[in-house]
Structures are given as structure tokens and as C-alpha cells.
Amino acid sequence: MRAFLSCLVLLIGSLSIPHLSAAVAVGSVAVYSDGRVEKLLEQSPDGSLWEDARKRRYRRSSLPFLPAMEVQDFPPAEGGYIQTVYRGKPENLKPYGNAEKVLFSLSQKKIKGGSLKRFWRCEYLGDSVKKVLGEKRDIQSFECQRFTEHKKTAALILRETRTISYSVELGLNVRQTVVTAKGEKKSKLIALFSEKKATAAKIAKLVAKTRK
């Protein structure tokens, strides 16, 4: 716990298409039910940059159904990757475009060398109103499937299915379910603190509850 608190102190001290709302200002800290803690370092119409308690950084697109487009380990030389869309137009998916479903491919280049291709199929599931952080909020829902290509036959093999709930008001993914061959993982947003209210003790208490 002492080491975790030290990481939180470092985290808290460091500093088109729909994007993060004014309610989520730079410096805000999000806490999730799976124990993740992330601080917002930058935001723009194109996306946002977050840092977790271990100082790993994630650059996310303003399209909420896309995976992290850049991941940087700490220290940077330890690893990470950058992803780019090289085929397809994910921005055509509703409600940003007119398509019910989109197919697109990502090229992932690893910082330590090497690359791979990932194939995605995403579908817009519609709008709803759900309770998030004690308030009813407009939610957009998506389902995305990730495939890899068989080395010999080139057939696509399903590797992962994600169901995502995105809060229009907050500009954040507030609930996610990921299903792989290893099982199912769920997470939801359980707290969102402004920079002034994000104390290490308060966050550590919340994280401890998620681990019980």
C-alpha cells in the first residue's frame, strides 16, 4: 500500500468530433471499479492524454470506441506502441457518421521494434439514459470486435469483444466489458475528482474497496 500511495502522489502531482467536456478539466483524476486510476494530462478536439498510477501514458482518440492509439511505458524506453488507422473510416460510425457498422484496420508499431495489424468491426448500439456517478446521463453504446489474421489461411480470428458505454456529458467511457478467450473483464467509472480534490488518501481508499 505504501508503494501504491507513492505512485498516487506522483500521479496527482504531475501534470470536429466530440471530446472531453469542460467538466473534465486537465488535472482531473478518474477512478474505475477494476482499480485503475488515471489523470488527465492533455485534451484537445482530437483526443486526450492520460497517465496512470505507474506513470504509463495513454493517448486516446476522440472517437470513444477506438482503443488507445498510443501507449508509453515508464520509463519510455521500457516499451509501448503507436497505432494508426491504415484502412477504413471509423469516423463514419453513428452517431458521428451515418454507418450502423464500420470495418477498419490498425497498424501497431512497437517502440522496441516490430509491428502488427489489428482488424476491427464496430457497431453503434444506440442511445440510452443511465445513472453514472449518482446522476442520470445520456449514454452512447458501442460494440467492437478485434480480429487477427491467420498466418497461413489469412482467415480472420476473433480475439476480443468490447462493449462500451460513453457519457456524452462527461466525454468519458463510463462502463466497459471485454471478453477474450481468457474470460470476461468489467469496469466502470466510480469516481471523478477535480485536481484540487484528488488526494492520494482519498483515492487509495477507493482503490482498496475495489480489491475486496
C-alpha positions in Angstrom: 0.0 0.0 0.0 2.9 2.4 0.8 4.3 1.9 -2.7 0.9 2.4 -4.2 0.4 5.7 -2.3 3.8 6.9 -3.5 2.7 6.2 -7.1 -0.5 8.2 -6.5 1.4 11.1 -5.1 3.5 11.2 -8.3 0.3 10.8 -10.4 -1.6 13.6 -8.7 1.4 16.0 -8.7 2.2 15.5 -12.4 0.7 17.4 -14.7 -14.7 18.1 -35.1 -15.6 15.0 -33.2 -17.0 15.1 -29.6 -14.3 15.5 -26.9 -13.9 15.7 -23.2 -16.4 18.2 -21.7 -15.4 21.2 -19.6 -16.5 19.1 -16.6 -13.4 17.0 -17.1 -10.6 19.6 -16.9 -6.9 18.9 -17.2 -5.7 17.5 -13.9 -8.9 15.6 -13.2 -8.5 12.1 -11.9 -10.8 9.2 -12.8 -11.1 6.0 -10.7 -12.5 2.8 -12.1 -14.0 -0.3 -10.5 -11.1 -2.5 -11.6 -8.6 -0.4 -9.6 -7.4 1.8 -12.4 -6.6 5.4 -11.6 -5.9 7.8 -14.4 -5.1 11.5 -14.5 -5.9 13.8 -17.5 -2.7 15.5 -18.7 -3.9 17.0 -22.0 -7.0 17.3 -24.0 -7.9 18.6 -27.5 -10.6 18.1 -30.2 -8.5 15.2 -31.5 -8.3 13.3 -28.2 -6.7 13.2 -24.8 -3.6 12.0 -22.9 -4.0 10.2 -19.6 -1.4 8.9 -17.1 -2.0 6.0 -14.6 -0.5 5.5 -11.1 2.5 3.7 -12.6 3.1 6.7 -14.9 2.1 4.8 -18.0 0.6 7.1 -20.6 -2.4 6.5 -22.9 -3.3 8.8 -25.9 -6.9 8.2 -26.7 -8.9 9.3 -29.8 -12.0 11.4 -29.5 -13.9 8.5 -31.1 -14.8 6.7 -27.8 -14.9 3.2 -29.4 -11.3 3.2 -30.6 -8.6 1.6 -28.4 -5.8 3.7 -27.1 -3.9 5.0 -30.1 -0.6 5.4 -28.2 0.7 3.7 -25.1 4.0 4.7 -23.5 5.5 2.8 -20.6 7.6 4.4 -17.9 10.4 5.0 -18.4 9.7 5.4 -22.1 12.5 3.1 -23.2 10.7 0.2 -21.4 8.2 -0.1 -24.3 4.8 0.9 -25.7 3.3 1.3 -29.1 1.7 3.7 -31.6 -1.4 2.8 -33.6 -2.7 4.4 -36.8 -5.7 3.7 -39.0 -4.5 2.5 -42.3 -7.7 1.1 -43.8 -11.3 2.1 -43.3 -13.1 5.1 -41.8 -14.1 4.6 -38.2 -15.4 8.2 -38.1 -18.3 7.1 -40.3 -19.9 5.1 -37.4 -23.0 6.6 -35.9 -23.6 9.0 -34.2 -20.6 10.7 -35.8 -21.4 9.5 -39.3 -24.2 7.5 -41.0 -23.0 4.0 -40.8 -24.6 1.4 -38.5 -21.3 -0.7 -38.6 -17.7 0.1 -39.7 -14.8 -2.1 -40.6 -11.2 -0.7 -40.2 -7.7 -1.8 -39.6 -5.0 -0.5 -37.3 -1.3 -0.7 -37.8 0.5 -1.1 -34.4 4.2 -0.1 -34.3 6.1 -1.1 -31.1 8.6 1.3 -29.6 11.1 -1.6 -29.2 10.7 -2.6 -32.8 8.2 -4.8 -34.7 4.7 -4.2 -35.9 1.4 -6.0 -36.3 -2.0 -5.4 -37.8 -5.3 -5.5 -36.0 -8.7 -5.7 -37.6 -11.8 -4.2 -36.0 -15.5 -4.3 -36.6 -17.6 -1.8 -34.6 -21.3 -1.3 -34.3 -23.4 1.5 -32.8 -25.9 0.1 -30.3 -27.9 3.2 -29.7 -28.6 5.9 -27.1 -30.0 5.5 -23.5 -30.1 7.2 -20.2 -28.2 5.6 -17.3 -27.1 6.6 -13.8 -23.4 7.5 -13.7 -21.8 8.9 -10.5 -25.2 9.3 -9.0 -26.8 11.3 -11.9 -28.8 10.3 -14.9 -26.7 10.9 -18.1 -27.1 10.4 -21.8 -25.2 7.3 -22.9 -24.0 6.1 -26.3 -23.3 2.4 -26.6 -20.9 0.6 -28.9 -19.8 -3.0 -29.5 -16.4 -3.7 -31.1 -14.7 -6.9 -32.2 -11.0 -7.3 -32.7 -9.6 -9.9 -35.1 -6.2 -11.1 -36.1 -5.3 -12.7 -39.4 -4.3 -16.4 -39.6 -0.7 -16.6 -40.8 -1.4 -19.5 -43.3 -5.0 -19.0 -44.4 -5.5 -15.3 -43.9 -8.8 -16.1 -42.2 -9.8 -13.6 -39.5 -9.9 -15.0 -36.0 -12.0 -13.3 -33.3 -9.8 -12.3 -30.4 -11.8 -9.8 -28.3 -15.2 -8.3 -28.0 -15.7 -4.9 -26.2 -19.0 -3.3 -25.2 -18.6 0.3 -24.3 -20.9 2.9 -22.7 -19.8 6.5 -23.4 -21.2 9.5 -21.4 -21.9 12.4 -23.8 -21.9 14.9 -20.9 -18.6 13.8 -19.4 -16.9 12.8 -22.6 -15.7 9.6 -21.0 -16.2 5.9 -21.4 -18.0 5.1 -18.1 -18.5 1.4 -18.5 -16.7 -1.4 -20.5 -16.9 -5.1 -20.8 -14.1 -7.0 -22.5 -14.5 -10.7 -23.5 -11.5 -12.7 -24.6 -10.5 -16.4 -24.6 -9.2 -15.8 -21.0 -12.6 -14.7 -19.8 -14.6 -11.5 -19.1 -13.4 -8.3 -17.5 -15.7 -5.5 -16.5 -15.0 -2.0 -15.4 -17.0 1.2 -14.7 -16.2 4.8 -13.6 -16.8 5.0 -9.8 -15.3 8.5 -9.1 -14.1 11.6 -10.9 -12.1 14.2 -8.9 -11.0 17.7 -9.8 -7.3 18.2 -9.4 -7.8 20.0 -6.1 -10.0 17.3 -4.6 -7.9 14.3 -5.8 -5.9 13.5 -2.7 -3.8 10.3 -2.5 -5.5 9.1 0.7 -9.0 9.5 -0.8 -8.1 7.7 -4.0 -6.2 4.9 -2.2 -9.3 4.3 0.0 -11.5 3.9 -3.1 -9.0 1.6 -4.8 -8.8 -0.6 -1.7 -12.5 -1.1 -1.8 -12.3 -2.4 -5.4 -9.8 -5.1 -4.3 -12.0 -6.5 -1.6 
